[in-house]
Amino acid sequence: MKVELVTTLKRQATKILAELRESKEPVLITEHGKPSAYLIDVDDYNFIQDRLVILESLARGETAIQDNRVYSQTEARKKMSKWLK
């Protein structure tokens, strides 16, 4: 992973962004010697966000199962019948 100082980012943003687009490798931005932020490609960001939605949905489903908030297929069809016409 590439690491850049925040001051380098300020001075060479166009160059760093061009390299990021080409390499698709995240860039760790440091400030005062400590990690401050990551720069990632837009496509990678969108992919991560889509994955997060899926993982959150799975977690809600697992919680529903643990809390016994589940329906059989027949019960679900009955409850959703007004939308399934």
Secondary structure, 3 states (H helix, E strand, C coil): CEEEEHHHHHHHHHHHHHHHHHHCCCEEEEECCEEEEEECCHHHHHHHHHHHHHHHHHHHHHHHHHCCCCCCHHHHHHHHCCCCC
